[in-house]
Amino acid sequence: MKTAAEAALAEAFAAARDRLPGDDAVAAQRDAAFGLFAKEGLPHRRVEEWKYTDLRALMREAKPLAPPPDAAAKARAKAAGALLGDVETRRLVFVDGAFVAELSDLAHLEEGLTVDSLADALSDNDPVLTRHLGKLAPANNVAVALNTALMGDGAVIRIAAGATIERPLHLLFVASAKPDASFVRSLVVVERGARAMVIESHEGPAGSDYQVNAALELFVGDEAHVDHVKIVGEGADALHVSTLAAAIGAHARFNAFSFIAGGAVVRNQLFLKFDGEGVVAGIRGATLLNGRQHADTTLVADHVAADCQSREVFKAVLDNEAHGVFQGRIIVRRHAQKTDAKMMTQALLLSERAEADNKPELEIFADDVQCGHGATSGAIDDELKFYLLARGIPAAEAEALLIQAFLGEAIEGIEHAGLREALLEAVAAWLKARK
Amino acid sequence: MPLLEIKNLHVKIDGKEILKSLDLTVNAGEVHAIMGPNGSGKSTLAYVLAGKAGYEPTSGEVKFDGKNIFDMTPDERAAAGLFLAFQYPLEIPGVATMTFLRTALNAQRKKRGEAELSTPEFIKRVREAAGKLNIDQDMLRRAVNVGFSGGEKKRNEILQMALLEPRLAVLDETDSGLDIDALKIVADGVNRLRALQRAFVVITHYQRLLSYIVPDIVHVLSGGRIVKTGGKELALELEARGYAEYQEEAVE
């Protein structure tokens, strides 16, 4: 028995199948992926990985695929990306899921940097796709399967061995006012010893219940240093499902940060694989929700090789009737000796009606490892608050200071000073809007 | 008009009466010591004055500068010039000491209708006050009280007091956990702030602190009320003879 949304997705795929970009091999990939969806349907609460985010119930309808953006939509997108403030980035702008070259900054690309749109790469049968597309994102994940089946555009970024890309690359995804669906897929391949930062931000207007399914596959070569930052600032009625799938090579440094403040329903998936020895990774996130927002961060950190260190810190601030979910699984494979992995997830509840679900899991198959996890949830500490009040700080300001401090532990882990400041500012703005 | 006037104050905590008809009058310029055995109600008095939740009076009145303090929130009391040096200063991870000091100082100034301090002026004041208390720059860079020793936490309380320049400072067992060198630094910090327009209520179990902060008036608090008041020599008597005779009186 299909839901209306499932039926609509099947119709959308049937109608779009022949005009979606890519050669026969890609078409076969799309068919296989859609086949999984056709079999499984939208994930629901009886599927363990989706227990707290019942997509079948939360996604009542499937929106039509977004048409290419018109001039008005493109004009409005010029104002996007304000959250990043003064951070100097190289912008790649996507409106309703389609790459818009005239809004993007493609001039004077640094040596070793190549940027294409996925639609172009698919039309040109770019060999980079054969080697990399679909190699990291888990094929059995229904959100990923839908993305693979319906992907229209996205970014394809290559960074040559040894290159240092100073300016962060900013993939800016903007939804126009139309309640449509977009499926974007990006690929970032960072070769050995290269250095880059990739920011992925998603935003759109309130009052439009548009849908976004975004996936990014990230290959981090040996000894490379890569930072990935995702900012979910979708409009208040949007449904956002996104996936980061990364493989990290030997002696690489890798940092990932998720900042989630927008959207009605958000599912943020991270599938990270530490493939080479000696990786140092920091995986962090800050989520701020109010109203009836629902945001789920689901992380799988898979330690395949030995001697890798990972730190996972996820913080959520939940007000009103918001619902925050964190599912974090650390896997340590048989050969991943000397793994050092520590995961902490904390929720701060600002309302008695807010809900936090934390599910940390460890699966350890090696015998010489240091792993740990912790989870806490609670209200603002009255003793700390009184200390601030007793110094003359008014209640609202005292709470704001304590909330900022709570999130600070995660945000301070961002190495880029400008971005760190921009996110702290975004937290301050969120707190101001709360009063 | 007295700076602080407590009349017939009764306070119950969890259904148990801790303060029973307490009277105390403190004038500007005076240093009062309140001594008493454990459980006599000393810290309760400090918390009632500062306005901690759960420490509300069942009857009686407390006037600060002529105004009923029970009409004021804790932050309003602080802005009006009431300061409590905590017996156990709290650690606030993630809040930088400088941010904390600045937020507190500017919040108080704003409430009093004064302009915020400029950054250079603020930093100058902090450096000056910190230097006198042997607080180094590294401590100021850390989160509030995080990783501080007991002595450092107490010095940080005195630093806050020096910056906030209260009209009435209540020191709740500021001497507890201090070695003699730290005690002298803290006492010097308090003595520097003694002024005609300012008063202190020094709560302590031991006479030791009072050798360095010499009080004008000493009260014995026992069983929730002040049972004896005298000059500074009363502290020495208590040191020599203990609290036994006053505890007798407190038994009902």
Boltz contact constraints between the chains, C-beta under 6 A:
constraints:
  - contact:
      token1: [A, 383]
      token2: [B, 90]
      max_distance: 6.0
  - contact:
      token1: [A, 384]
      token2: [B, 90]
      max_distance: 6.0
  - contact:
      token1: [A, 384]
      token2: [B, 92]
      max_distance: 6.0
  - contact:
      token1: [A, 386]
      token2: [B, 52]
      max_distance: 6.0
  - contact:
      token1: [A, 387]
      token2: [B, 90]
      max_distance: 6.0
  - contact:
      token1: [A, 389]
      token2: [B, 74]
      max_distance: 6.0
  - contact:
      token1: [A, 389]
      token2: [B, 75]
      max_distance: 6.0
  - contact:
      token1: [A, 390]
      token2: [B, 50]
      max_distance: 6.0
  - contact:
      token1: [A, 390]
      token2: [B, 74]
      max_distance: 6.0
  - contact:
      token1: [A, 390]
      token2: [B, 78]
      max_distance: 6.0
  - contact:
      token1: [A, 390]
      token2: [B, 84]
      max_distance: 6.0
  - contact:
      token1: [A, 391]
      token2: [B, 78]
      max_distance: 6.0
  - contact:
      token1: [A, 391]
      token2: [B, 104]
      max_distance: 6.0
  - contact:
      token1: [A, 392]
      token2: [B, 75]
      max_distance: 6.0
  - contact:
      token1: [A, 392]
      token2: [B, 78]
      max_distance: 6.0
  - contact:
      token1: [A, 392]
      token2: [B, 79]
      max_distance: 6.0
  - contact:
      token1: [A, 392]
      token2: [B, 104]
      max_distance: 6.0
  - contact:
      token1: [A, 392]
      token2: [B, 107]
      max_distance: 6.0
  - contact:
      token1: [A, 392]
      token2: [B, 108]
      max_distance: 6.0
  - contact:
      token1: [A, 393]
      token2: [B, 75]
      max_distance: 6.0
  - contact:
      token1: [A, 393]
      token2: [B, 103]
      max_distance: 6.0
  - contact:
      token1: [A, 393]
      token2: [B, 104]
      max_distance: 6.0
  - contact:
      token1: [A, 393]
      token2: [B, 107]
      max_distance: 6.0
  - contact:
      token1: [A, 394]
      token2: [B, 75]
      max_distance: 6.0
  - contact:
      token1: [A, 401]
      token2: [B, 95]
      max_distance: 6.0
  - contact:
      token1: [A, 405]
      token2: [B, 94]
      max_distance: 6.0
  - contact:
      token1: [A, 405]
      token2: [B, 95]
      max_distance: 6.0
  - contact:
      token1: [A, 408]
      token2: [B, 94]
      max_distance: 6.0
  - contact:
      token1: [A, 409]
      token2: [B, 94]
      max_distance: 6.0
